[in-house]
Amino acid sequence: MSALDVTGLSIHHASGREPVRDLSFTLAPGERLGLIGESGSGKSLTALAVMGLLPAGMTARGSVLLGGTQVIGTPDRRLNRVRGRAAAAVFQEPLTAMDPLMRVGRQLAGPIRRRHGLRGARLRDAVRSALAEVRLPERATAAYPHELSGGQRQRAAIAMALACEPDLLIADEPTTALDVTVQAEILALLDGLVAGRGMALLFISHDLAVIAEVADRVVVLKDGSMVESGRTRDIVREPRHAYTRSLVDSAWALEGELDRLAP
């Protein structure tokens, strides 16, 4: 059974717009797929549709099988039993996904308690272990999200996403808001965690260089439609579509400029 099977996904807005059109892809257990495109290409809406979390005024058509469960048309109360275990998500800005008035340790304790039924000292130990796994110190349990740096908040968000031991991790632009050094640290952390747990990964980004680091295959989106897909190394070496070629050229140009500026 696939970790994720998307067939003919289209997303409709109440205004009549169709920001995603007839999108299909599959993700096998343990596989890593990159979803790439410029701003407005439909990447993040696809991630929300996969989780059954589209905003008001938007509806999805087609088929989204998440861990064997049909997402489209399924009541939210039933999807709540699927989210977390079949899939969990990490978004670009963790402040939007975390309660600003609740300490990090308590926010992390919630999904751990629901998944494992732990209480008391065992729950506190599990929270500390989860933070240690993402390389956060124990003192982070007592911090509010705004008291952490951007990289630390993203690590905490990753720990929360992994607390229910999902089969699929959806990472939607998880490093875009971070500086280059912290971005590299978060990517290395995600790589190790996904490999160690044998999870599937859907990694969403506008940056082909980042996608090339983490994904085995890539789907290229433009204006809501898939224009190209294939193995990442093949796409990078021999892009077929003009838009994909522009992404590759931009990635090479940026790398050359960074090399030129390096001491």
Secondary structure by P-SEA (a helix, b strand, c coil): cccbbbcbbbbbccccccccccccccccccbbbbbbbccccaaaaaaaaaacccccccccccbbbccccccccccaaaaaaacccccccccccccccccccccaaaaaaaaaaaacccccaaaaaaaaaaaaaacccccccccccccccaaaaaaaaaaaaacccccbbbbccccccccaaaaaaaaaaaaaaaaaabbbbbcccccaaaaaacccbbbbbccccccccccaaaaaaccccaaaaaaaaaaaaaaaaaaaacc
